[in-house]
Every structure is written in structure tokens, then in C-alpha cells.
Amino acid sequence: MNGPGQSLRVVSVLGAFLCGLAVVLAAILFLAGRSSSVGPAIAAVGGPFQLVDQDGKTVSDADMKGRPFLVYFGYTHCPDVCPTTLFEMSQMLHALGPDAGRIGALFITVDPERDTPAVLKDYLASFDPHLRGLTGGPAAVDAALKAYRVYAKKVPLKDGDYTMDHTAVVYLMDKNGRFVAPFNMKRTAEAEAADVRGYL
């Protein structure tokens, strides 16, 4: 025969269970809301572009489909960050060995005024040959900057010259041209190569 004490215990256990269930459901709804708000932002990175490489060949986003690729925005007059990043990318491409030809590696200028195909060709001679430098008219470069949400601004210098302030991120894109994540270039070249191989 059940007494009042046992009934009270049953009610307490049931109440605790329902409270726990409510907390779990609230957490699920919260995470679902966060993932839906983050998803479109990630999908919005990357998109159509049509530029010219260091050999004068037209290159578009459609040419990159079917293989993962890395994208870095910079300029040839950059004093430190750009050459350092391209050197790190070159080391990673070297570590990939034969697989280096199965991925894309793009260096898109934020300074089309100075970075002509000939200037890019001369500049990239110091780095891995798999790197492709892209430039174009101001409108074409601006379209690529907007597609990748890249900030770039000309900063005048006292001598009449200028430098460029810009976003310094290496973008990892998958075989379908979709943004995966910022690519961490501060690891060993072997670790970076193993990461990229996972998207082949």
C-alpha cells in the first residue's frame, strides 16, 4: 500500500525529470538557432570572380570547381605579412608532393593599380610554382573582395606613395567552391598538408 511519502517521492522524481527534459529541449533550440544564424554567414564567403593570372590567362571561380583551394588576398609591395604567408603556403605545397597539383592556391591582389600580370609573375618566381597570382581591373578585383568579404583600403604615405591595409586570412574552400574555414598557416607544413588532403 502506497503512503503519502511514496507518492510525494514519485511526484518529485517526475518533476525533476520534466525539468531536465525542458533544459535539454531549450539547449537544442538554442543551438539550432545559433547554427541557422551562423550557416548563412559561412555560405556567404566566396563566390563568382573573373580575373587574370600572372600568365595573362583568365581565371574564374568555375575553373576552381572540382578541387579544394586556398585563397589569400594581398599585394606585391606588402613588406612582411604577404611574403611570409606565401612562403608558408609554398612550404605546405612542397609538403603535399604530387598532391600539390590536385589543389588550387590563389594569391589575389588588393592593389590592381600596381600589380599587373607581369609584376605578379616576377614576384611569384620566389615562391612555389603552384601559386597563381590573380589581378584585373578595379571593378573585377572589387567584386572578388566583396565575394570573400575582404577589407582593403589604400593608405597614403608622406612621400606620395601608398600602402594597403587589408584582411590577412587564408581561406580554405572545398571542391564545390564553398568556404570551409580560415586555414591555419601557423602549423608544420606536414600538418597543413594533411589537413588539405582531407578535402581531396
The 8 nearest C-alpha neighbors of each residue, nearest first, counted from 0:
[[1, 2, 5, 3, 6, 4, 7, 9],
 [2, 0, 5, 3, 6, 4, 7, 9],
 [1, 3, 4, 5, 0, 6, 7, 8],
 [2, 4, 6, 5, 7, 1, 8, 9],
 [5, 3, 7, 2, 6, 8, 1, 9],
 [4, 6, 8, 7, 2, 3, 1, 9],
 [7, 5, 9, 3, 8, 4, 10, 2],
 [6, 8, 4, 10, 5, 9, 11, 3],
 [7, 9, 5, 11, 6, 10, 12, 4],
 [10, 8, 6, 12, 11, 7, 13, 5],
 [9, 11, 13, 7, 8, 12, 14, 6],
 [12, 10, 8, 14, 9, 13, 7, 15],
 [13, 11, 15, 9, 14, 10, 8, 16],
 [14, 12, 16, 10, 11, 15, 9, 17],
 [13, 15, 11, 17, 16, 12, 10, 18],
 [16, 14, 18, 12, 13, 17, 11, 19],
 [15, 17, 13, 19, 14, 18, 20, 12],
 [16, 18, 20, 14, 19, 15, 21, 13],
 [19, 17, 21, 15, 20, 16, 14, 22],
 [20, 18, 22, 16, 21, 17, 15, 23],
 [19, 21, 17, 23, 18, 22, 16, 24],
 [20, 22, 18, 24, 19, 23, 25, 17],
 [21, 23, 25, 19, 20, 24, 26, 18],
 [24, 22, 26, 20, 25, 21, 27, 19],
 [25, 23, 27, 21, 26, 22, 20, 28],
 [24, 26, 22, 28, 23, 27, 21, 29],
 [25, 27, 29, 23, 24, 28, 30, 22],
 [28, 26, 24, 30, 29, 25, 31, 23],
 [27, 29, 31, 25, 26, 30, 32, 24],
 [30, 28, 26, 32, 27, 31, 25, 33],
 [31, 29, 33, 27, 32, 28, 34, 26],
 [32, 30, 28, 34, 33, 29, 27, 35],
 [31, 33, 29, 35, 30, 34, 28, 36],
 [34, 32, 30, 36, 31, 35, 37, 29],
 [35, 33, 37, 31, 36, 32, 38, 30],
 [36, 34, 32, 38, 33, 37, 31, 39],
 [35, 37, 33, 34, 38, 32, 39, 40],
 [38, 36, 34, 40, 35, 39, 33, 41],
 [39, 37, 35, 41, 40, 36, 34, 42],
 [38, 40, 42, 41, 37, 43, 36, 35],
 [41, 39, 43, 37, 38, 42, 44, 36],
 [42, 40, 38, 43, 39, 44, 37, 178],
 [43, 41, 39, 40, 44, 38, 178, 177],
 [42, 44, 40, 41, 39, 45, 146, 46],
 [45, 43, 147, 42, 41, 178, 146, 148],
 [46, 44, 147, 146, 43, 178, 177, 47],
 [45, 47, 146, 48, 44, 60, 147, 176],
 [46, 48, 60, 146, 49, 59, 45, 143],
 [49, 47, 59, 143, 60, 50, 46, 142],
 [50, 48, 59, 58, 139, 57, 60, 47],
 [49, 51, 135, 58, 134, 57, 133, 59],
 [52, 50, 57, 133, 134, 56, 55, 58],
 [51, 53, 133, 132, 55, 56, 54, 116],
 [54, 52, 116, 120, 119, 55, 132, 117],
 [55, 53, 52, 56, 116, 120, 117, 51],
 [54, 56, 52, 51, 53, 116, 57, 117],
 [55, 57, 51, 52, 54, 58, 53, 50],
 [58, 56, 51, 50, 52, 55, 59, 49],
 [59, 57, 50, 51, 49, 56, 62, 52],
 [60, 58, 49, 61, 48, 62, 50, 57],
 [59, 61, 63, 62, 47, 48, 49, 64],
 [60, 62, 59, 63, 64, 47, 58, 176],
 [63, 61, 60, 59, 64, 58, 65, 57],
 [62, 64, 60, 61, 66, 65, 103, 176],
 [65, 63, 61, 175, 174, 62, 66, 176],
 [64, 66, 174, 175, 63, 67, 176, 173],
 [67, 65, 174, 102, 64, 68, 63, 199],
 [68, 66, 173, 174, 102, 172, 198, 103],
 [69, 67, 103, 102, 172, 104, 171, 66],
 [68, 70, 104, 171, 170, 105, 103, 172],
 [71, 69, 105, 170, 169, 104, 106, 68],
 [70, 72, 169, 106, 107, 105, 168, 170],
 [73, 71, 107, 108, 106, 109, 167, 70],
 [72, 74, 108, 109, 81, 107, 71, 106],
 [75, 73, 108, 77, 76, 110, 109, 81],
 [74, 76, 77, 122, 114, 73, 119, 81],
 [77, 75, 74, 78, 162, 163, 113, 114],
 [76, 78, 75, 74, 81, 79, 80, 73],
 [79, 77, 76, 80, 81, 82, 75, 83],
 [78, 80, 81, 82, 77, 83, 84, 76],
 [79, 81, 83, 82, 84, 78, 77, 167],
 [80, 82, 84, 83, 79, 77, 73, 85],
 [83, 81, 85, 84, 79, 80, 86, 77],
 [82, 84, 86, 80, 81, 85, 79, 87],
 [83, 85, 87, 81, 86, 82, 80, 88],
 [86, 84, 88, 82, 87, 83, 89, 81],
 [85, 87, 89, 83, 84, 88, 82, 90],
 [88, 86, 84, 90, 89, 85, 83, 91],
 [89, 87, 85, 91, 86, 90, 84, 92],
 [88, 90, 127, 86, 92, 87, 91, 126],
 [91, 89, 93, 87, 88, 92, 188, 94],
 [90, 92, 188, 94, 88, 93, 89, 192],
 [93, 91, 89, 95, 94, 99, 90, 88],
 [92, 94, 90, 95, 91, 96, 89, 99],
 [95, 93, 91, 92, 96, 189, 188, 192],
 [96, 94, 92, 99, 98, 93, 192, 97],
 [95, 97, 94, 98, 93, 99, 92, 100],
 [98, 96, 99, 95, 100, 101, 93, 94],
 [99, 97, 101, 95, 100, 96, 102, 196],
 [100, 98, 95, 92, 101, 97, 96, 102],
 [101, 99, 98, 102, 97, 129, 103, 96],
 [100, 102, 98, 99, 66, 103, 199, 67],
 [103, 101, 67, 68, 66, 100, 99, 104],
 [102, 104, 68, 69, 67, 105, 63, 101],
 [103, 105, 69, 130, 68, 70, 131, 129],
 [106, 104, 70, 131, 130, 132, 69, 107],
 [105, 107, 132, 71, 72, 131, 70, 133],
 [108, 106, 133, 72, 132, 105, 71, 134],
 [107, 109, 74, 73, 110, 72, 134, 111],
 [108, 110, 73, 74, 111, 72, 151, 107],
 [109, 111, 108, 112, 74, 114, 113, 163],
 [112, 110, 114, 113, 134, 109, 108, 135],
 [111, 113, 110, 114, 115, 137, 136, 109],
 [114, 112, 111, 110, 115, 118, 75, 76],
 [115, 113, 111, 118, 110, 112, 119, 116],
 [114, 116, 118, 117, 113, 119, 111, 134],
 [115, 117, 53, 119, 118, 120, 52, 55],
 [118, 116, 120, 115, 119, 53, 121, 54],
 [119, 117, 115, 121, 120, 116, 114, 122],
 [120, 118, 122, 116, 117, 121, 53, 123],
 [121, 119, 53, 117, 123, 118, 122, 116],
 [120, 122, 118, 124, 119, 123, 117, 125],
 [123, 121, 119, 124, 120, 118, 125, 75],
 [122, 124, 125, 126, 120, 121, 119, 132],
 [123, 125, 121, 122, 126, 120, 128, 127],
 [126, 124, 123, 122, 127, 121, 128, 86],
 [127, 125, 123, 124, 89, 128, 86, 85],
 [126, 128, 89, 129, 130, 92, 125, 93],
 [129, 127, 130, 126, 124, 123, 131, 89],
 [128, 130, 127, 131, 104, 100, 99, 92],
 [131, 129, 104, 128, 105, 127, 132, 106],
 [132, 130, 105, 106, 52, 104, 129, 133],
 [131, 133, 106, 52, 53, 107, 119, 105],
 [134, 132, 52, 107, 51, 50, 106, 108],
 [133, 135, 51, 50, 108, 111, 107, 52],
 [136, 134, 50, 51, 139, 140, 111, 137],
 [135, 137, 139, 138, 140, 111, 134, 50],
 [138, 136, 140, 139, 141, 111, 135, 112],
 [139, 137, 141, 136, 140, 142, 135, 143],
 [140, 138, 142, 136, 141, 137, 135, 143],
 [139, 141, 143, 137, 142, 138, 135, 136],
 [142, 140, 144, 138, 143, 139, 137, 145],
 [141, 143, 139, 145, 140, 144, 146, 138],
 [144, 142, 146, 140, 48, 141, 145, 147],
 [145, 143, 149, 141, 147, 142, 146, 148],
 [144, 146, 148, 142, 147, 143, 141, 149],
 [147, 145, 45, 143, 46, 144, 148, 142],
 [148, 146, 45, 44, 144, 145, 149, 143],
 [149, 147, 145, 146, 144, 44, 150, 45],
 [148, 150, 144, 147, 166, 145, 151, 165],
 [149, 151, 165, 166, 148, 152, 144, 164],
 [152, 150, 165, 164, 109, 149, 166, 163],
 [151, 153, 164, 163, 154, 165, 150, 109],
 [152, 154, 163, 162, 164, 155, 161, 151],
 [153, 155, 162, 161, 163, 152, 156, 164],
 [156, 154, 161, 160, 153, 162, 159, 157],
 [155, 157, 161, 160, 158, 159, 154, 162],
 [158, 156, 159, 155, 160, 161, 154, 162],
 [159, 157, 160, 156, 161, 155, 162, 154],
 [158, 160, 157, 156, 161, 155, 162, 154],
 [161, 159, 156, 158, 155, 157, 162, 154],
 [162, 160, 155, 156, 154, 153, 159, 163],
 [161, 163, 154, 153, 155, 164, 156, 160],
 [164, 162, 153, 152, 154, 165, 151, 161],
 [163, 165, 152, 151, 153, 154, 162, 166],
 [166, 164, 151, 150, 163, 167, 152, 73],
 [165, 167, 150, 149, 168, 151, 72, 164],
 [166, 168, 165, 72, 169, 73, 71, 80],
 [167, 169, 166, 170, 71, 181, 72, 182],
 [170, 168, 71, 182, 70, 181, 69, 171],
 [169, 171, 181, 70, 69, 182, 168, 172],
 [172, 170, 69, 179, 182, 180, 181, 68],
 [171, 173, 178, 177, 68, 179, 176, 67],
 [172, 174, 67, 176, 177, 175, 179, 178],
 [175, 173, 66, 67, 65, 176, 64, 172],
 [176, 174, 173, 64, 177, 65, 66, 172],
 [175, 177, 173, 172, 174, 64, 178, 63],
 [178, 176, 172, 173, 175, 179, 42, 45],
 [177, 179, 172, 44, 180, 171, 45, 42],
 [180, 178, 172, 171, 177, 173, 181, 170],
 [181, 179, 171, 178, 182, 170, 172, 41],
 [180, 182, 170, 169, 171, 183, 168, 179],
 [183, 181, 169, 171, 170, 180, 184, 168],
 [182, 184, 185, 181, 186, 169, 191, 168],
 [185, 183, 186, 182, 87, 191, 88, 84],
 [184, 186, 183, 187, 87, 191, 188, 182],
 [187, 185, 184, 190, 188, 191, 183, 189],
 [186, 188, 190, 189, 191, 185, 184, 91],
 [187, 189, 91, 191, 190, 90, 94, 192],
 [188, 190, 192, 187, 191, 94, 193, 91],
 [191, 189, 193, 187, 192, 188, 194, 186],
 [190, 192, 194, 188, 189, 193, 91, 187],
 [193, 191, 189, 195, 194, 95, 190, 91],
 [192, 194, 196, 190, 191, 195, 189, 197],
 [195, 193, 191, 192, 197, 196, 190, 198],
 [196, 194, 192, 197, 193, 198, 191, 199],
 [197, 195, 193, 199, 198, 194, 192, 98],
 [196, 198, 195, 194, 199, 193, 192, 67],
 [199, 197, 196, 195, 67, 173, 174, 194],
 [198, 196, 197, 67, 66, 195, 101, 174]]
